Amino acid sequence: MFYFEGRTHRDAIVCLILIIIIWGILSLSIERPIQLLSSTKHSSSRDFFFSSLCGRLIRQDKTVLSVEIDRLDSELRRKQQLTYNDTYIAYDCSTKTIFPKYKITEEEKQYPIAFTILMYDNLFQFEQLLKTIYRPHNFYCIHIDLKTSHIIYKNVKIFTKCLKNVYLSPVRYNVTWGRYSVLEAEQECQQYLLKFPQWNYYLNLAGSDFPLKTNLELVQILKLLNNQNDVTSMPYGQLKQNQKKNNRQLQKIPPFRMIIYKGEFHVTLSRKFVEFVHSSSMVREYYLWLNNTYVPDEHFYSTINRLKQAPGHYTYDWDIEQYISRYKIWGDRPNKELCQGKYVRGICVFNWKDLWHVSTGPQLFVNKFSSDYDPIGLYCLEKYLQARIDDQTSITEEYYYKSLNTVKYSKHQS
């Protein structure tokens, strides 16, 4: 009898211990999802993806109706049409809402970026670009093409006066694709931006570009580049377009017997590299030599970044496979079928059907969009960025940027 009672007592204690352990496990398993749900409950990105038309378009939601797309397209085109009116005034400095006041982290404030925008037409799209990338602590220089209409120039001049860190270049060039004027316009802006010692990296933009990363994400990515430049550079013999035989000046001996390379004009440059461009006599002589050549902008940075004395240089081939400055699709590339828009001069002009792949890559900006052709794609990218800004989203592909060959090269050099 006593044995039975003792055993019952021991069993009761064991059962009680098991109940406590099981209850603790259940409590943790219940509490964890509640915490996760509460952390995402007010996620702007989550609301964007599941509640907005743009989010559904990016997700390729099959329930999207054509009438929804048509309605949004008509609304955006009406807004855009206002900018073609001679009485249109973009901004009034007396108002305090020139651009949206985005959330800005301390990390962003401590890492200013410099931008040049070469602008030709489409005031609506230009405003959309500048509004999205503008932050009070960054630096901006805008060059307005000499061919640009008076109404566009007037409006840009008005609202640049409202923004102390946005500079409108007083020297204007007749910028023509494939000509020296492309480099001249950018050099003018770079010289002005170098007056400000605060910024760390420089990006050159066209009016047809649009950001794929928030300013916070840009800062985090640029830090990971470890002062390296992102400049495509390939030997001339491996390129199908613009061979040496089609470029008479390039058949002459270049200064210092430099080997000429070709690549994309759009680049991401460290401040030290930009300073080198404007202080090196070798670079200056090469810059002048490029005059009267075909597409000199595509030979300038691609050649200089090979020089071992250039800060952040990379002496090997750098094609667009690891190029992060732009997401673009060329008509002669294996991924050409991805383009759902149209090809103009061999490059894809995206539309809203391309959002699913445009918005998911590691690149910093996309080229190109045209709001005249399709206003929805740009509008949706803008809304997606706004949601991520509200959430103060950080980059998730840190390993990708650390693994770039240029970044690994810099570590071996140091």
BAMARFI-735395 format. One record per residue (C-alpha): residue number from 0; residue in one letter; x, y, z. Coordinates in steps of 0.2 Angstrom, whole numbers, plus 2048, in hexadecimal, padded with zeros to 3 digits. Each point is the difference from the previous one (the first is absolute). Example, Ala and Ser with C-alpha at 12.3 -4.5 7.8 and 13.67 -1.06 7.14 Angstrom:
BAMARFI-735395
REC,0,a,83E,7EA,827
REC,1,s,806,811,7FD
This chain:
BAMARFI-735395
REC,0,m,800,800,800
REC,1,f,80E,80C,805
REC,2,y,809,7FB,7F0
REC,3,f,7F1,804,7F5
REC,4,e,7FD,811,809
REC,5,g,813,805,7FD
REC,6,r,7FF,7FB,7EE
REC,7,t,7F0,80A,7FD
REC,8,h,809,80F,809
REC,9,r,80F,7FE,7F4
REC,10,d,7F5,7FE,7F1
REC,11,a,7F7,810,805
REC,12,i,810,80A,801
REC,13,v,806,7F9,7F0
REC,14,c,7F0,805,7F7
REC,15,l,800,811,808
REC,16,i,812,803,7F9
REC,17,l,7FB,7FA,7EF
REC,18,i,7F1,80B,800
REC,19,i,80B,80F,805
REC,20,i,80C,7FC,7F2
REC,21,i,7F3,7FE,7F3
REC,22,w,7F7,810,805
REC,23,g,811,809,7FE
REC,24,i,803,7F9,7EF
REC,25,l,7EE,805,7FA
REC,26,s,802,811,808
REC,27,l,80F,804,7F6
REC,28,s,7F9,7F9,7F0
REC,29,i,7F0,80A,802
REC,30,e,809,810,805
REC,31,r,80D,7FF,7F2
REC,32,p,7F3,802,7F1
REC,33,i,7F7,80D,80A
REC,34,q,810,80A,801
REC,35,l,803,7FD,7ED
REC,36,l,7EF,805,7FB
REC,37,s,801,810,80B
REC,38,s,810,805,7F8
REC,39,t,7F9,7FF,7EE
REC,40,k,7EE,806,805
REC,41,h,804,812,7FB
REC,42,s,80C,7FB,7F1
REC,43,s,7FD,80D,7F2
REC,44,s,809,7F4,7F4
REC,45,r,7F4,7F2,805
REC,46,d,7F1,80B,7FE
REC,47,f,807,806,7EF
REC,48,f,801,7EE,7F9
REC,49,f,7EF,7FA,806
REC,50,s,7F5,80F,800
REC,51,s,806,80B,7F1
REC,52,l,7FF,7FE,7ED
REC,53,c,812,803,7FE
REC,54,g,805,7F3,80D
REC,55,r,7F4,7F3,7F7
REC,56,l,809,805,7EF
REC,57,i,811,7FC,807
REC,58,r,7FA,7F0,807
REC,59,q,7F8,7FC,7EF
REC,60,d,7EF,7FD,809
REC,61,k,7F5,7F8,7F3
REC,62,t,7F0,808,807
REC,63,v,805,812,7FA
REC,64,l,7F3,806,7F4
REC,65,s,804,80A,7F0
REC,66,v,7F4,80D,805
REC,67,e,80A,803,810
REC,68,i,810,803,7F5
REC,69,d,7F7,80B,7F4
REC,70,r,7F9,80B,80E
REC,71,l,811,803,808
REC,72,d,808,803,7EF
REC,73,s,7F3,80D,7FB
REC,74,e,802,809,811
REC,75,l,813,800,7FF
REC,76,r,800,807,7EE
REC,77,r,7F4,80E,805
REC,78,k,80C,805,80E
REC,79,q,80F,7FF,7F3
REC,80,q,7F7,80B,7F4
REC,81,l,800,80F,80C
REC,82,t,813,801,7FE
REC,83,y,7FD,804,7ED
REC,84,n,7F6,80F,804
REC,85,d,809,811,7FE
REC,86,t,7F8,806,810
REC,87,y,806,7F1,80B
REC,88,i,80B,805,80F
REC,89,a,808,7F1,808
REC,90,y,803,807,812
REC,91,d,7FE,80F,80A
REC,92,c,80E,804,80D
REC,93,s,7F3,808,80B
REC,94,t,7F9,7EF,804
REC,95,k,809,7F3,80B
REC,96,t,7FB,7F1,7F6
REC,97,i,80C,801,7F1
REC,98,f,805,7ED,802
REC,99,p,7F9,7F3,80C
REC,100,k,809,7FF,811
REC,101,y,806,7EE,800
REC,102,k,806,7F8,810
REC,103,i,813,802,801
REC,104,t,80B,7F6,80B
REC,105,e,810,806,808
REC,106,e,80A,7F3,7F5
REC,107,e,7FA,80A,7F1
REC,108,k,804,811,807
REC,109,q,812,7FA,803
REC,110,y,802,7FA,7EF
REC,111,p,7FC,80D,7F3
REC,112,i,7FF,7FB,7ED
REC,113,a,803,80B,7F1
REC,114,f,7F5,7FF,7F0
REC,115,t,801,808,7EF
REC,116,i,7F0,7FF,7F5
REC,117,l,801,804,7ED
REC,118,m,7EF,805,7FC
REC,119,y,7F8,803,7EF
REC,120,d,7ED,7FF,7FF
REC,121,n,7F1,7F9,80A
REC,122,l,7FF,80C,80F
REC,123,f,7F3,7F4,808
REC,124,q,80C,7F2,800
REC,125,f,80F,80B,806
REC,126,e,7F6,806,80F
REC,127,q,7FB,7EE,804
REC,128,l,813,7FB,800
REC,129,l,806,80F,80A
REC,130,k,7F2,7FF,80D
REC,131,t,804,7ED,803
REC,132,i,813,802,802
REC,133,y,800,811,809
REC,134,r,807,801,811
REC,135,p,805,810,809
REC,136,h,811,7FA,804
REC,137,n,805,7FA,7EF
REC,138,f,807,80A,7F1
REC,139,y,7F8,802,7EF
REC,140,c,805,808,7F0
REC,141,i,7F4,801,7F1
REC,142,h,805,804,7EE
REC,143,i,7F2,805,7F5
REC,144,d,803,7FD,7ED
REC,145,l,802,80F,7F5
REC,146,k,7F2,7F9,7F5
REC,147,t,7F4,7FF,80F
REC,148,s,7F0,80B,7FF
REC,149,h,7FF,810,809
REC,150,i,7F1,7FA,80B
REC,151,i,80A,7F2,807
REC,152,y,810,80A,803
REC,153,k,7F5,80D,809
REC,154,n,7F8,7F4,80C
REC,155,v,810,7F7,804
REC,156,k,808,810,804
REC,157,i,7F2,805,80B
REC,158,f,800,7F1,80C
REC,159,t,813,7FF,800
REC,160,k,800,811,808
REC,161,c,7F6,7F8,80E
REC,162,l,80C,7F3,804
REC,163,k,812,805,806
REC,164,n,808,7EF,7FC
REC,165,v,7F9,800,7EE
REC,166,y,80B,809,7F3
REC,167,l,7FB,804,7EF
REC,168,s,80F,802,7F4
REC,169,p,800,811,7F8
REC,170,v,80B,7F9,7F2
REC,171,r,7F5,7F6,7F4
REC,172,y,806,7F5,7F2
REC,173,n,7F6,7FA,7F0
REC,174,v,802,7EE,807
REC,175,t,7FF,7F3,7F1
REC,176,w,801,7ED,803
REC,177,g,811,7F9,7FA
REC,178,r,808,811,801
REC,179,y,80D,809,80B
REC,180,s,7F3,80C,807
REC,181,v,7FA,7F1,80B
REC,182,l,810,801,809
REC,183,e,801,813,800
REC,184,a,7F0,801,809
REC,185,e,804,7F4,80E
REC,186,q,812,807,802
REC,187,e,7F7,811,804
REC,188,c,7F6,7F9,80D
REC,189,q,80D,7F5,808
REC,190,q,80B,810,802
REC,191,y,7F3,808,80A
REC,192,l,7FC,7F1,80B
REC,193,l,812,7FF,805
REC,194,k,7FF,810,809
REC,195,f,7F6,7F7,80D
REC,196,p,80C,7F4,80A
REC,197,q,7F2,7F7,809
REC,198,w,7FA,7F3,7F3
REC,199,n,808,7EF,7FF
REC,200,y,7F9,7F9,7EF
REC,201,y,7FB,807,7EF
REC,202,l,7F2,7F9,7F4
REC,203,n,7FC,807,7EF
REC,204,l,7EE,7FF,7FB
REC,205,a,7F6,803,7F0
REC,206,g,7EE,806,800
REC,207,s,7FA,7EF,7FB
REC,208,d,808,7F7,810
REC,209,f,7F7,7FC,810
REC,210,p,806,7F9,811
REC,211,l,7FD,7EE,804
REC,212,k,807,803,812
REC,213,t,7FB,80C,80E
REC,214,n,80D,80D,805
REC,215,l,804,7F5,810
REC,216,e,803,7F1,7F5
REC,217,l,80B,80A,7F5
REC,218,v,80B,806,80E
REC,219,q,801,7EE,807
REC,220,i,805,7F9,7EF
REC,221,l,80D,80E,7FD
REC,222,k,808,7FC,810
REC,223,l,802,7EE,7FB
REC,224,l,809,805,7F0
REC,225,n,80F,805,80B
REC,226,n,804,810,7F5
REC,227,q,800,7F5,7F0
REC,228,n,7F8,807,7F0
REC,229,d,7F3,7F7,7F6
REC,230,v,805,803,7EE
REC,231,t,7FE,7F4,7F2
REC,232,s,80F,7FD,7F5
REC,233,m,803,7F4,7F2
REC,234,p,80E,7FF,7F3
REC,235,y,7FB,808,7EF
REC,236,g,803,7EF,7F6
REC,237,q,7F2,7F7,80A
REC,238,l,7F3,80D,7FC
REC,239,k,7F4,7FF,7F2
REC,240,q,7FB,812,7FE
REC,241,n,80B,80F,7FC
REC,242,q,810,7F6,7FB
REC,243,k,810,80A,7FF
REC,244,k,7FF,800,7ED
REC,245,n,7F0,80B,802
REC,246,n,809,80D,80B
REC,247,r,80E,809,7F7
REC,248,q,806,809,80F
REC,249,l,802,7F0,809
REC,250,q,80C,7FA,7F3
REC,251,k,80C,80E,805
REC,252,i,80C,7FC,80E
REC,253,p,7F8,806,811
REC,254,p,80A,80A,80D
REC,255,f,80C,7F6,80A
REC,256,r,7FC,7F1,7F4
REC,257,m,7F1,7FD,80B
REC,258,i,7F6,7F0,7FB
REC,259,i,7EE,805,7FC
REC,260,y,7F2,7F7,808
REC,261,k,7ED,801,7FE
REC,262,g,7F1,7FF,80C
REC,263,e,7F1,808,806
REC,264,f,800,813,804
REC,265,h,7F5,7FE,80F
REC,266,v,80C,7FD,80F
REC,267,t,801,800,813
REC,268,l,810,809,805
REC,269,s,809,803,810
REC,270,r,804,812,805
REC,271,k,813,7FD,7FF
REC,272,f,7FE,7FA,7EE
REC,273,v,7F6,80F,7FB
REC,274,e,80E,80B,808
REC,275,f,80D,7F6,7F6
REC,276,v,7F6,803,7EF
REC,277,h,801,813,803
REC,278,s,812,801,807
REC,279,s,80A,7F4,7F5
REC,280,s,809,807,7F1
REC,281,m,7FF,7EF,7F8
REC,282,v,7ED,7FF,801
REC,283,r,7FF,812,7FA
REC,284,e,80A,7FC,7F1
REC,285,y,7F6,7F1,7FC
REC,286,y,7EF,809,803
REC,287,l,806,80D,7F3
REC,288,w,806,7F2,7F4
REC,289,l,7EE,7F8,800
REC,290,n,7F9,810,7F7
REC,291,n,7FA,7FB,7EF
REC,292,t,7FF,7EE,804
REC,293,y,7F0,7F6,7FF
REC,294,v,7F7,7FD,811
REC,295,p,80E,807,80A
REC,296,d,7F6,7FE,810
REC,297,e,801,7ED,7FE
REC,298,h,813,800,7FF
REC,299,f,804,80D,80E
REC,300,y,7FC,7F7,811
REC,301,s,803,7EF,7F9
REC,302,t,812,804,7FB
REC,303,i,804,80B,80F
REC,304,n,7FA,7F3,80D
REC,305,r,80D,7F4,7F9
REC,306,l,80E,80B,805
REC,307,k,809,7FA,810
REC,308,q,803,812,806
REC,309,a,7ED,803,7FF
REC,310,p,7F8,7FE,812
REC,311,g,7F4,7F1,800
REC,312,h,806,7FA,7F0
REC,313,y,7FD,7EE,7F9
REC,314,t,80D,7F9,7F3
REC,315,y,7F5,7F2,7F9
REC,316,d,7F1,7FF,7F5
REC,317,w,7F0,805,808
REC,318,d,7F0,7FD,7F5
REC,319,i,7EE,803,805
REC,320,e,7FE,7EF,809
REC,321,q,806,807,810
REC,322,y,7FD,812,7FC
REC,323,i,7F5,808,80D
REC,324,s,7FE,812,7FB
REC,325,r,7F2,7FC,7F4
REC,326,y,7F3,7F3,7FC
REC,327,k,7FE,800,7ED
REC,328,i,7FD,7F4,7F2
REC,329,w,808,801,7F0
REC,330,g,7F9,7F8,7F0
REC,331,d,80F,7F5,7FD
REC,332,r,801,7F8,811
REC,333,p,7FA,7EF,806
REC,334,n,7F2,808,80B
REC,335,k,7F9,80A,7F2
REC,336,e,7F0,7F6,800
REC,337,l,7FC,807,812
REC,338,c,7FC,811,7F8
REC,339,q,7ED,802,800
REC,340,g,801,812,7FA
REC,341,k,809,805,7F0
REC,342,y,811,802,7F9
REC,343,v,807,811,7FB
REC,344,r,812,802,7FA
REC,345,g,803,7EE,806
REC,346,i,7FB,803,812
REC,347,c,7F0,7FB,808
REC,348,v,7F3,80D,805
REC,349,f,7F7,7F8,80F
REC,350,n,7EE,800,804
REC,351,w,7F5,7FA,80E
REC,352,k,801,7EE,7FA
REC,353,d,812,801,804
REC,354,l,7FE,805,813
REC,355,w,802,7EE,806
REC,356,h,812,7FE,7FA
REC,357,v,805,813,801
REC,358,s,7FC,802,812
REC,359,t,809,7F0,807
REC,360,g,812,802,7FA
REC,361,p,80F,806,809
REC,362,q,803,80F,7F5
REC,363,l,7FF,812,806
REC,364,f,7F6,808,7F2
REC,365,v,7F6,7FA,7F1
REC,366,n,802,807,7EE
REC,367,k,7F5,803,7F8
REC,368,f,7EE,805,802
REC,369,s,7F6,80D,7F7
REC,370,s,7F0,807,808
REC,371,d,7FA,806,7EF
REC,372,y,800,7ED,7FB
REC,373,d,7FB,7F9,810
REC,374,p,7FD,80A,810
REC,375,i,7FA,7F1,80B
REC,376,g,811,7F8,801
REC,377,l,809,80F,807
REC,378,y,7F1,804,80C
REC,379,c,800,7EF,807
REC,380,l,813,800,803
REC,381,e,7FE,811,809
REC,382,k,7F2,7F9,80B
REC,383,y,80A,7F0,804
REC,384,l,80F,80B,805
REC,385,q,7F5,80B,80B
REC,386,a,7FA,7F0,809
REC,387,r,812,7FA,803
REC,388,i,805,811,806
REC,389,d,7F2,800,80D
REC,390,d,806,7F0,806
REC,391,q,812,805,800
REC,392,t,804,7F0,7F7
REC,393,s,812,7FB,800
REC,394,i,809,7F6,7F2
REC,395,t,7FE,7ED,801
REC,396,e,80D,7FC,7F3
REC,397,e,80F,805,80A
REC,398,y,80A,7F0,7FB
REC,399,y,7FD,804,7ED
REC,400,y,808,811,801
REC,401,k,80F,7FA,80B
REC,402,s,803,7F2,7F3
REC,403,l,801,80C,7F1
REC,404,n,811,7FD,7F7
REC,405,t,805,813,802
REC,406,v,7FD,7FF,813
REC,407,k,80A,7F0,802
REC,408,y,80E,808,7F5
REC,409,s,801,80F,80B
REC,410,k,802,7F5,810
REC,411,h,80F,7F7,7F7
REC,412,q,807,811,7FC
REC,413,s,800,807,811
